[in-house]
């Protein structure tokens, strides 16, 4: 224990105060409020390693279960006292990697928060979220098999055992929620998600506040270099594989793992196989599993195109395409800047029925069934609103033998086409952007707003605009087109403002309606918009 205290450079007097207050609180001799007051008066602040060491020193006095049950209360006891660590580490440092993963999983958690606010339940976005969350067991595994043992080598075993229990609770909560989702128990699933996210965030907070900064102070660079090499064997959650942590003079060879190690062998082996496959493909013919370079010329039905050219063609088509194969799995959608409805790469490889609200799944299933049987080959739909006409057609895809191979969906904003009159036989360059030209989403919103005849936003003598709940979306866009990106940053629901649907929304939506749609307090949204508009004018 004394050795650990020396390694952490713990002050004896401060240590006694911390332990005394913790013990009195756990014994019921001090209330939470009185304990917090004493700590503020006698300590002022407490570092994460002081807090963790005091917890370690309670070993033998209180059982792990007692500390575990009181952990959140103990952290509250130190509210306003425990110094919030900066958590700044060198790039590729094992603790830097943990931090990157925590930041990445928080983005996933925020996406889950937004999905919980939506009126319609669609399975695929949730599957995408929980595919990422399911990776969190790798983050936990690295802690348990790498970080904890090294801390325990320094006699720091009590906090790690307690943290391990929290790890398991998070892992089990994610697994349980994911199972409910896969089993289509939607009500139970949605009810479980808030608690799962709360457990995840609580654990991450404990890592950031105590575990990571204490580890940084206690472990040496030599240990972190060794940890980094072994971390690569276990893998990472959500983020891309980072580089190895290298400290010149400590282990220069760390830049290249031992050639007998699996990381080194795997890298060499994969690189060699890719090169070999490329050579065979060039001089012998395509090899199964060989990567196709973007400049490789491919024989298509009526010509020869590179993969790069094919992608460019799809990206510039004036229509949106989606393809579902014969197994009813989404295999492709065209990544156009003018997409009518937002798409996410999370849908690729998933069942098409999970891309739609429950109330319309039966329509999707009927289309596929009729196409598969050969009874039907096309199904048309259209959306006809003032200033907007969207045309959608589903076509059965069959091979040369008539075998059903899937469904092709085509969607097009035909508003401009329906407005055309007479004939045009001479070349004329219009100022407006055509769909498919890769024009900016911002210009689409601005064009929609400019089509609305109305007075601009009023500006006072000081040059400031004033927004209220009756202010229209079109006025906001005309005054500051960047407001579209700002609204999307507040709530992903507003992604539709980057699609042709903005033609309808710009004309009718008010700040009050926007607040209701985004689950905002209208006064709070007005304050945010006033600040944004005036700061960006």
SVG drawing of the C-alpha trace seen along z (x, -y; Angstrom):
<svg xmlns="http://www.w3.org/2000/svg" viewBox="-51 -52 68 71">
<polyline fill="none" stroke="black" stroke-width="0.4" points="0.0,0.0 2.8,-2.4 4.5,-1.7 1.3,-2.5 0.9,-5.7 4.5,-6.7 3.9,-5.9 0.8,-8.2 2.5,-10.8 -0.4,-10.9 -0.2,-13.5 -0.8,-11.8 -2.9,-14.5 -5.2,-14.8 -5.4,-11.1 -6.6,-10.8 -9.3,-13.4 -10.6,-11.6 -10.7,-8.2 -12.2,-9.6 -15.1,-11.3 -15.7,-8.2 -15.8,-5.9 -18.1,-8.2 -20.4,-8.5 -20.5,-4.7 -21.1,-4.1 -24.0,-6.5 -22.3,-9.0 -22.3,-11.7 -25.0,-12.8 -24.1,-13.4 -24.5,-17.2 -22.3,-17.3 -19.6,-15.1 -19.5,-17.2 -19.3,-20.4 -16.3,-19.0 -14.4,-18.0 -14.9,-21.4 -13.7,-23.1 -10.7,-20.9 -9.6,-19.9 -11.0,-22.3 -10.3,-19.9 -9.4,-16.2 -7.6,-14.6 -8.9,-11.4 -5.9,-9.3 -6.5,-10.6 -10.1,-9.5 -9.2,-6.1 -6.4,-5.4 -8.8,-6.2 -11.2,-3.6 -8.4,-1.1 -7.5,-1.7 -11.0,-0.8 -10.2,2.8 -10.8,5.1 -13.1,2.6 -16.0,2.8 -17.0,5.5 -16.9,4.9 -20.6,5.1 -21.0,2.3 -18.7,0.0 -20.4,1.0 -23.9,0.1 -22.6,-3.2 -20.3,-4.2 -22.6,-6.7 -23.2,-8.2 -19.5,-8.4 -19.0,-10.3 -21.9,-12.6 -20.1,-13.0 -17.2,-14.5 -19.4,-16.7 -17.6,-20.0 -14.5,-18.6 -13.3,-15.9 -11.2,-17.6 -12.4,-16.9 -9.4,-15.5 -8.4,-17.0 -7.9,-13.4 -5.3,-14.6 -2.9,-11.9 -0.4,-11.5 -1.9,-10.2 -2.2,-6.4 -1.5,-6.2 -3.7,-3.3 -5.6,-5.8 -6.0,-8.1 -7.6,-5.2 -10.0,-4.6 -11.0,-8.2 -11.5,-8.0 -13.8,-5.0 -15.8,-6.8 -16.3,-9.8 -17.4,-7.5 -19.9,-5.5 -21.4,-8.8 -22.2,-9.8 -24.0,-6.4 -25.8,-7.0 -26.9,-10.5 -28.2,-8.8 -30.2,-6.5 -31.6,-9.5 -32.9,-10.9 -34.4,-7.7 -36.3,-7.5 -37.9,-10.8 -39.3,-9.7 -43.0,-8.9 -42.4,-6.0 -40.5,-2.9 -38.2,-1.7 -36.0,1.3 -33.0,0.8 -31.7,-2.4 -31.9,-0.7 -30.0,2.3 -27.3,0.0 -27.1,-1.6 -26.9,1.7 -24.4,3.2 -22.1,0.5 -23.0,0.8 -22.4,4.6 -18.8,3.8 -18.4,2.2 -17.6,5.6 -14.3,5.3 -13.6,2.0 -14.5,3.7 -12.4,6.8 -9.3,4.6 -9.8,3.0 -10.3,6.3 -7.4,8.1 -4.9,5.3 -5.5,2.3 -6.8,3.9 -4.0,6.5 -1.4,3.8 -3.0,1.7 -3.3,4.7 0.5,5.3 0.9,2.0 -1.4,3.2 -4.4,1.3 -7.0,4.1 -10.1,2.9 -11.3,0.2 -10.7,2.5 -12.8,5.3 -15.6,2.9 -15.3,1.4 -15.4,4.9 -18.9,5.3 -20.0,2.1 -18.5,3.4 -20.5,6.6 -23.7,4.7 -23.2,2.5 -22.3,5.6 -25.4,7.5 -27.7,4.5 -26.6,4.0 -27.0,7.7 -30.5,7.8 -31.7,4.8 -30.2,6.1 -31.9,9.5 -35.3,7.8 -34.7,5.8 -33.8,8.9 -36.8,10.7 -39.1,7.9 -40.3,7.2 -40.4,3.5 -42.3,2.2 -40.0,4.0 -37.0,3.0 -37.8,-0.7 -38.6,-0.5 -35.1,1.0 -33.1,-1.5 -33.0,-4.5 -31.6,-2.4 -29.1,-0.7 -27.8,-4.1 -27.8,-5.4 -25.6,-2.5 -23.2,-3.0 -22.9,-6.7 -22.5,-6.2 -19.6,-3.7 -17.9,-6.1 -18.2,-8.9 -16.4,-6.8 -13.7,-5.9 -13.2,-9.6 -13.3,-10.9 -11.3,-8.3 -9.9,-5.3 -8.1,-6.9 -6.4,-9.8 -5.4,-7.4 -3.9,-4.9 -2.0,-7.7 -0.4,-8.7 0.3,-5.2 1.6,-3.3 4.9,-4.0 5.5,-4.6 7.2,-1.2 3.9,0.4 1.8,-1.6 4.0,-0.7 3.6,3.0 -0.1,2.5 -0.5,0.9 1.1,3.9 -1.2,6.3 -4.3,4.1 -3.9,4.7 -4.4,8.4 -7.7,7.8 -9.1,5.2 -11.1,2.0 -14.7,0.8 -16.3,-1.4 -13.2,-3.4 -10.7,-2.5 -7.6,-0.6 -5.1,-3.2 -1.4,-3.2 0.9,-1.7 2.0,-3.8 5.8,-4.4 8.1,-6.2 11.6,-6.7 14.3,-5.3 11.9,-3.0 10.9,-0.6 11.8,-1.8 10.8,1.6 7.3,1.1 6.6,-0.6 6.9,2.8 5.4,5.6 7.4,8.8 7.2,10.7 6.2,13.8 3.2,11.9 -0.2,12.3 -0.6,8.5 2.6,8.5 1.9,11.8 -1.7,10.7 -0.6,7.4 2.1,9.0 -0.1,11.9 -3.0,9.7 -0.8,7.2 0.9,10.1 -2.3,11.8 -3.9,8.6 -0.8,7.9 -0.9,11.5 -4.6,11.4 -4.1,8.1 -1.4,9.6 -3.4,12.7 -6.4,10.6 -4.3,8.5 -2.5,11.3 -4.7,14.3 -8.2,13.1 -10.5,12.2 -9.8,14.1 -12.5,14.8 -12.2,12.4 -9.6,10.3 -10.1,6.5 -11.1,4.6 -9.2,1.3 -11.2,-1.8 -9.2,-2.1 -9.8,1.6 -11.8,1.8 -15.0,3.9 -17.1,5.4 -20.7,4.2 -23.6,5.3 -23.1,2.6 -19.6,1.2 -16.5,1.0 -16.4,-1.1 -14.1,-1.5 -15.5,-1.2 -14.7,-4.9 -16.8,-5.7 -19.7,-3.5 -19.8,-5.2 -19.7,-8.7 -22.6,-7.7 -24.7,-6.6 -23.9,-9.7 -24.9,-12.0 -28.1,-10.3 -31.1,-12.7 -33.0,-10.0 -32.5,-8.0 -32.0,-4.3 -32.2,-1.5 -31.7,2.2 -33.0,5.1 -31.9,8.6 -34.0,11.8 -33.3,12.4 -35.0,9.1 -31.8,7.6 -30.8,4.0 -27.7,4.2 -27.3,0.7 -28.6,-2.8 -27.3,-5.7 -25.4,-8.2 -26.7,-11.4 -26.4,-14.9 -30.1,-15.5 -31.6,-12.5 -35.3,-13.0 -35.2,-11.0 -32.1,-10.6 -30.4,-7.2 -27.8,-5.6 -25.2,-3.0 -26.6,-1.1 -29.3,0.2 -26.9,2.1 -27.2,5.9 -30.4,5.6 -34.0,6.8 -35.9,4.2 -39.0,4.5 -37.0,3.1 -36.4,-0.1 -40.1,-1.1 -42.5,-2.0 -44.5,1.0 -47.8,-0.3 -46.4,-0.1 -44.4,3.1 -47.4,5.1 -47.2,3.0 -43.5,3.8 -44.1,7.5 -47.0,7.6 -44.8,5.9 -42.0,8.4 -44.5,11.3 -46.3,10.2 -42.9,9.6 -41.5,12.9 -44.5,14.9 -44.5,13.1 -48.0,11.8 -46.8,8.2 -43.7,6.4 -44.2,2.7 -45.8,0.6 -46.2,-3.2 -46.6,-5.8 -46.5,-9.5 -46.6,-12.4 -48.5,-15.4 -48.2,-18.6 -48.3,-22.3 -44.9,-23.0 -43.7,-19.4 -44.3,-16.2 -42.4,-13.1 -42.7,-10.0 -41.7,-6.5 -41.7,-3.3 -40.8,0.2 -39.7,2.6 -39.2,6.4 -35.6,7.3 -35.4,10.6 -32.5,12.3 -32.5,13.5 -34.2,16.7 -37.0,14.8 -35.8,15.7 -36.7,13.1 -33.5,11.4 -34.8,8.5 -36.5,5.1 -35.3,1.8 -36.8,-1.4 -36.5,-4.6 -37.5,-7.9 -37.5,-11.3 -38.5,-14.9 -40.6,-15.6 -41.8,-19.1 -39.8,-20.9 -40.8,-18.4 -44.5,-18.9 -44.1,-22.7 -42.7,-22.5 -44.9,-23.7 -44.6,-23.9 -41.4,-22.7 -37.7,-23.5 -35.6,-22.7 -32.8,-25.2 -29.9,-25.1 -30.7,-27.3 -28.7,-27.7 -31.0,-28.1 -29.6,-29.7 -31.3,-27.3 -29.6,-24.0 -30.8,-20.8 -31.3,-17.7 -28.2,-15.5 -25.7,-18.3 -24.2,-17.9 -25.4,-21.3 -25.4,-22.2 -28.2,-21.2 -28.1,-24.7 -29.1,-26.2 -32.1,-23.8 -33.4,-25.2 -32.6,-28.8 -34.5,-28.3 -37.5,-26.9 -37.4,-29.8 -37.1,-32.4 -40.2,-31.1 -42.3,-32.4 -43.5,-36.0 -43.1,-37.6 -41.5,-40.4 -37.9,-39.7 -37.0,-39.5 -37.2,-42.8 -33.9,-44.4 -33.7,-46.9 -31.6,-50.0 -28.7,-48.0 -28.7,-45.7 -30.2,-42.7 -33.1,-40.6 -35.7,-39.4 -37.4,-36.0 -40.6,-34.8 -42.7,-31.7 -44.6,-32.9 -41.4,-33.5 -41.4,-31.3 -38.7,-28.8 -38.5,-30.5 -37.6,-33.9 -34.9,-32.2 -33.4,-30.5 -33.5,-33.7 -31.7,-35.6 -29.2,-32.9 -29.0,-29.7 -26.7,-28.2 -29.6,-27.9 -30.4,-24.6 -27.2,-23.0 -27.7,-24.5 -31.1,-23.0 -29.8,-19.6 -27.1,-19.9 -29.8,-20.5 -31.8,-17.5 -31.2,-15.0 -34.9,-14.9 -34.3,-18.1 -32.2,-16.2 -35.3,-16.5 -34.5,-20.2 -31.7,-19.1 -34.1,-17.2 -36.8,-18.4 -39.3,-18.2 -38.0,-21.6 -40.1,-23.0 -43.2,-22.2 -41.7,-22.8 -40.3,-26.2 -43.7,-27.6 -45.7,-26.4 -43.3,-25.8 -43.0,-28.3 -40.6,-28.4 -43.4,-27.1 -43.9,-24.1 -40.2,-23.5 -40.0,-23.4 -42.8,-21.0 -41.3,-18.7 -37.9,-18.8 -39.2,-18.4 -37.8,-21.8 -39.1,-24.3 -40.2,-27.1 -38.6,-29.9 -35.3,-27.9 -35.3,-27.4 -36.1,-31.1 -33.1,-32.0 -30.8,-29.6 -32.0,-30.9 -31.7,-34.5 -28.1,-33.9 -27.3,-31.9 -28.9,-34.3 -27.4,-37.5 -23.9,-35.9 -23.8,-34.8 -25.4,-37.8"/>
</svg>
